[in-house]
Amino acid sequence: MRDRLFGTNGVRGVVNEDMNVQLAMNLGRAIGEFMSGKVALATDTRTSGQMLKSAVSCGLMASGSDVIDLGIVPTPALQYFVRTNPVKGGVMITASHNPPEFNGIKCVDADGTEMPREKEEQIESIYFQGSFKHRDWSAVGCQLPPVNAIEPYAAAIRSLVDVEVIKEAGMSVVLDCANGAGSTCAPDLLDTLGVRAVTLNCNPQGKFPGHPSEPTPDHLGDLISLVRETDAAMGIAQDGDADRSIFVDEEGTYLFGDKSLSIVSRFAVREKKGIVVTPVSSSSCVEDVVREEGGEILYTKVGAPIVARKMIEVDAVFGGEENGGLIFPQHQYCRDAAMTAAKMLEIVARYGPLSELVKDVPVYSLDKRKIRCPDSEKQRVLNEVASRQGDLKVDTTDGLKVYFDDGWTLIRPSGTEPIMRIYSEGKSQQSANDRGERYENLVRDLLSDGQ
Ligand code: MG
């Protein structure tokens, strides 16, 4: 039996197998016991969304919570609704970028942030103990009338960008929502920003017929071709629940998320000097750009909720992950695809074209490896690697990061699998690969020593 439900992004599983109605209903009851009050619910476009939402909703009402159904909306639109309305929290039914047979249940705290681990543990403990309070018939919750959460969310985004500057630029773009939740928001948002959008996969369809819902280069061939064939200022691709946006420049070049994170960081720091927060695994190009603009970088463990909470703690000017999950503190402390797209449009309208902005971001090469490593060996191996680093500068924020003249290597145990990841960044591919190989050999030697 599972002793832990929540992973790094809520509870996930294959529908009607480990993600089934019984789990969803009992988890709904546990969430209701924990939140005890009004709860907002939403789904992405997955075909199982309605089934799981109904089950969670039944559990919530059995625990005495009233439920507000927002329908299909981006995860950040639910988060915005929760923060700006008198509710105790939210539940999002989504598996983000996973294949369509998966679905998941993710909790949103009353302040609109992703629920911190300590609170998830409390919900887990209510779930596993089945310690549901007895309530008589008069104490059950009800379903409140449906609410449009998209319009206030989109209005908030418009209030944080210079709509006139965007309109005056007269841009056209290609937008790909991967048939996901972004379809319910992004096309209209772009329209109200005066941007002409050629839309691809912007009809909500839960089997993701256009392409898998992770915006990787191999899934965005159509978007890239259309950008090349038209005079689009950029291509914008969102993941399945629209908390991440990835960009293609006007020449049709796919930009990995470290580039957009760097570009938006640059202008955030230029506007208002301060701290930018990102996980230790992010490319040094982000730090270079932030320092160049007179800002400071602060590294955290990997995970968007951790980045968001650190941003609140240090009053950061900006933050995010290099998978396209950017966090705008003026808006809300969570990743937000529509806000990211609107900000990038403003930046390109003012300072573009996008291909030129990318040229100002330093280029690093990355080497990624993973090695099987039993959970019981992870800490010992890390300690042994750490003890062999001599005078090199190390950082133990998450795993072990070792700094070199031309880059760094991060050795990080996976939190969910028996795997040790080794990421090496360097000024050339050769140096990244060489270091990757050296550390892989070291970890393998240490693993065989322990046997
Ligand atoms: Mg997502």
Residues whose N, C-alpha, C, O or C-beta is under 5 A from the ligand:
A	BS01	MG	S96 H97 D239 D241 A242 D243
